[in-house]
Amino acid sequence: MSLISLIIIIAVFAGLWKTYAKAGEPGWACLIPVYNLWVLVRIAGREWYWFVLFLIPLINIIVFIIISLDITKRFKQPMPFAAGLFLLPWIFYPILGFGSAQYQR
């Protein structure tokens, strides 16, 4: 069971790394807690204070939905893809990172 978990974790981090790199950010940023949210907010094209909103319980859920929508727009994916980024990030971030989607500023 732990081998399967390890494989899933590696796939998620590899997908995030590739997604960050496609957006022109350092891929290693996905590995550092808290800083990865800061970079995710920048990738989504939001202002710095959106990062602070991630730190507020319950508000952070709404913020994550909005950030997922923004990332979907930046990578020119269909809007239902945002639901996947929010609900199943361990599947959709590797799809985004390893797929053909290109980041648009």
N, C-alpha and C positions, 0 to 999 in steps of 0.2 A: 504494500500500500504506500509506503513512504517513497519508493522509487517512482511510482506514478505521480505522486505529489511533486517530487523534485523535477520531473520532466515538465509538468504543467508550469511550475514556477519559472523554470528556465525559458520556456516558450513565451511566457508573458513578458519577462524582462527583455528577451531578444526582440519581441515585437515592439515594445515601448522604446527600446534603444533605437531601432530602425525608424520609428515614427518621429522621435525627437531629431534624429539625424536628417531626415527628409525635410524637417521644418527649419533646418539650419542651426539647431541647438546641439550642444554636446550630448552624445548618446549616454554617457556615463551619468548624466544628471538624473536619469530615471532610477538610479540605484540609491540615491541619497534621500532619506525621509525628509519631508517638509520642503526641501529645496525642489524636489520633483514637482510639487504642486505649484511653486513659484514659476517654474519653467513652463508647466502646462498652461498656466494663465497667460503667459507671454505667447505661447503657440496659438492659443485661442484668440489672441488679439485684444485682450481685455486690459484694463488699467490695473496698477499694482494693488489697489484696495480690494479687488476681487479675491486676492490671495487671503486677505484678512477675513473676508466673509467665510472662507473655508474653515476658519477656526471657531465659528459660532455654531453650536449644536442645532440641528434641524434646519437652519438656514443653509448649512453646507450641502444638504441634499439638493435643495433647489439650485444652488450655485453649480453643483456638479452636473445637473441636468442642462443648465444653460451653457456651461463650458463644453459639454458633449455636443450640443447643437452647434456651437461655434466651430469646434474642431471638424465636425462633419462638413460644414460650409467651406472651411479653409481647404479641405482635401477634396472638395467637389464630389461628395458622396450623396446619395439620396437621403432624404430626411429620416426615413426609418432606421438608417444606419446609426443615428444618434441614440436610439433606444437600445441598440446592441452595445454601443460604447458604455452606456449607463448601466444596463442590466447584466451584460455578459462581457466585461472588459477583457477577461482572460482569453476570449475567443476573438473579439473584434479588433483589439489593438494589434495582435499579430497579423490579422488580415490587412489592416491599414498599413502596418510597417513593411510587410513583405509583398503586398499587392502592388498594383501599377498606379495607385493614386499618387498625385503630385500635389505638393503644398503650394497654395496660392496666397500671397500676402494681401 
